């Protein structure tokens, strides 16, 4: 009757050992899963860092594109008026320069006359450098008044708008086309120069053969 008791005890021991083995395997699985989670979190952090850098670069490029778009929109809002305004501005500068030189020339010419010294001695006593400065300033004022009054005329504005509109239809050559054309012109000019030089030397040699000995 003692054998069954020992068998029961051995069975109980085996049952007690089985949970421990299962517990050990569960702990190993948990550790492995924890390590995998740590690896995944590190890879996710690295990916997040790369995404952050790419997003910052994308934002910078977007900001630059937005600034360029704003400039293009501002230029597009002006339309052909920017050409008209640029033309009037250039005309004002040229007119101010010409009028300034004209005023300075007339003032210098009048300063050498006796009646100018008698009538306006203060203006006649002004130095030549000051005459140039005052003449430029006076020419600039006159040119500004003329340009503004001309710009306000409806007929002149309509004509300037038509001219600017026609200029916008002109197709300007690209940089590559200009470079190619320049190279072609330089090469053709060099060939023509060499040809004319050789031709001149040839005719000079022929002329010397016919007329050089008899002279």
C-alpha positions in Angstrom: 0.0 0.0 0.0 3.0 2.3 0.3 3.6 2.4 -3.5 0.5 4.3 -4.4 1.4 7.0 -1.9 4.8 7.5 -3.5 3.3 7.6 -6.9 0.9 10.3 -5.8 3.7 12.3 -4.3 5.7 12.0 -7.6 2.7 13.1 -9.6 2.2 16.1 -7.3 5.9 17.1 -7.7 5.6 16.9 -11.5 2.5 19.1 -11.4 4.3 21.6 -9.2 7.3 21.6 -11.6 5.2 22.2 -14.7 3.9 25.7 -13.7 7.4 26.8 -12.8 8.6 25.8 -16.3 5.7 27.6 -17.9 6.4 30.7 -15.7 10.1 30.7 -16.8 9.1 30.5 -20.5 6.6 33.3 -20.0 9.2 35.5 -18.4 11.6 34.9 -21.4 8.8 35.8 -23.8 8.1 39.0 -21.9 11.8 40.0 -22.0 12.0 39.3 -25.7 8.9 41.3 -26.3 10.2 44.1 -24.2 13.5 44.1 -26.1 11.6 44.2 -29.4 9.5 47.0 -28.1 12.6 49.0 -27.2 14.1 48.4 -30.7 10.8 49.5 -32.3 10.6 52.6 -30.1 14.3 53.5 -31.0 13.6 53.0 -34.7 10.4 55.1 -34.4 12.4 57.9 -32.7 15.0 57.8 -35.5 12.2 57.8 -38.1 10.6 60.7 -36.2 13.9 62.6 -36.2 14.3 62.1 -40.0 10.7 63.1 -40.6 11.3 66.3 -38.5 14.3 67.2 -40.5 12.5 66.6 -43.8 9.5 68.5 -42.6 11.7 71.5 -41.6 13.4 71.4 -45.0 10.1 71.2 -46.7 8.8 74.1 -44.7 11.9 76.2 -45.6 11.4 75.4 -49.3 7.7 76.2 -49.1 8.5 79.6 -47.5 10.9 80.4 -50.3 8.4 79.4 -52.9 5.7 81.5 -51.1 8.0 84.6 -51.1 8.7 84.1 -54.9 5.0 83.7 -55.5 4.2 86.9 -53.6 6.8 88.8 -55.7 5.4 87.4 -58.9 1.8 88.2 -57.9 2.9 91.8 -57.0 4.5 92.1 -60.5 1.5 90.5 -62.1 -0.9 92.9 -60.4 1.0 95.9 -61.9 0.8 94.2 -65.3 1.9 96.4 -68.2 1.9 99.4 -65.8 5.3 98.5 -64.5 6.7 99.1 -68.0 4.9 102.4 -68.3 6.1 103.6 -64.9 9.7 102.5 -65.7 9.6 104.4 -69.0 8.3 107.6 -67.3 10.9 107.2 -64.5 13.7 106.9 -67.1 12.4 109.8 -69.0 12.4 111.9 -65.8 16.0 111.0 -65.1 17.2 111.8 -68.6 15.2 115.0 -68.7 16.6 116.1 -65.3 20.1 115.6 -66.6 19.6 117.4 -69.9 17.8 120.3 -68.2 20.4 120.6 -65.5 23.2 120.9 -68.2 21.1 123.4 -70.1 20.5 125.6 -67.1 24.1 125.4 -66.1 25.2 126.3 -69.6 22.8 129.3 -69.9 23.8 130.5 -66.4 27.6 130.3 -67.2 27.0 132.1 -70.5 25.0 134.9 -68.9 27.6 135.2 -66.1 30.2 136.4 -68.6 27.9 139.3 -69.8 28.2 142.7 -68.3 24.5 143.3 -68.1 24.1 140.1 -66.0 26.7 141.4 -63.5 24.9 144.7 -63.3 21.4 143.3 -63.0 22.0 140.2 -60.9 25.4 140.5 -59.2 24.6 137.8 -56.6 23.9 135.2 -59.3 26.9 136.2 -61.3 29.2 135.7 -58.2 28.2 132.1 -57.8 31.0 129.6 -58.4 30.9 127.3 -61.4 30.5 124.2 -59.2 27.6 125.7 -57.4 26.1 126.6 -60.7 26.2 123.0 -61.8 24.6 121.8 -58.5 21.8 124.4 -58.6 21.3 123.7 -62.3 20.9 120.0 -61.7 18.4 120.6 -58.8 16.4 123.0 -60.9 16.4 120.6 -63.9 15.2 117.8 -61.6 12.3 119.9 -60.4 11.3 120.9 -63.9 11.6 117.4 -65.2 9.5 116.0 -62.3 6.7 118.5 -62.9 6.7 117.8 -66.7 6.7 114.0 -66.2 3.8 114.1 -63.6 1.7 116.4 -65.8 2.4 114.3 -68.8 1.6 111.1 -66.9 -1.8 112.5 -65.8 -3.0 113.0 -69.4 -5.4 110.4 -70.5 -4.3 110.4 -74.1 -0.6 109.9 -73.2 -1.5 107.2 -70.7 -3.6 105.3 -73.4 -0.8 105.6 -75.9 1.8 104.4 -73.4 -0.4 101.4 -72.4 -0.8 100.4 -76.0 3.0 100.6 -76.6 3.7 98.6 -73.4 1.0 96.0 -74.4 2.7 95.5 -77.7 6.1 95.1 -76.0 4.8 92.4 -73.8 4.0 90.4 -77.0 7.6 90.4 -78.0 9.4 87.1 -77.5 12.8 87.9 -76.2 15.6 85.4 -76.9 16.8 83.1 -74.1 20.3 83.2 -72.6 21.3 80.1 -74.6 20.2 81.6 -77.9 22.0 84.9 -77.2 25.2 83.0 -76.3 25.0 80.9 -79.5 24.3 83.9 -81.7 27.3 85.7 -80.1 29.6 82.8 -80.8 28.4 82.6 -84.4 28.9 86.4 -84.9 32.4 86.3 -83.4 33.4 83.3 -85.5 32.0 84.8 -88.7 33.8 88.1 -88.0 37.1 86.3 -87.4 36.7 84.3 -90.7 35.8 87.4 -92.7 38.7 89.4 -91.2 41.2 86.6 -92.0 39.8 86.3 -95.6 40.1 90.0 -96.2 43.6 90.1 -94.8 44.7 87.3 -97.0 43.0 88.8 -100.0 44.7 92.2 -99.4 48.1 90.5 -99.1 47.4 88.6 -102.4 46.5 91.7 -104.3 49.4 93.5 -102.9 51.7 90.8 -104.1 50.1 90.8 -107.6 50.4 94.6 -107.8 54.0 94.5 -106.8 54.7 92.0 -109.6 53.1 94.2 -112.3 54.0 97.6 -111.1 56.8 97.2 -108.6 59.6 96.5 -111.0 58.8 99.4 -113.3 58.8 102.1 -110.6 
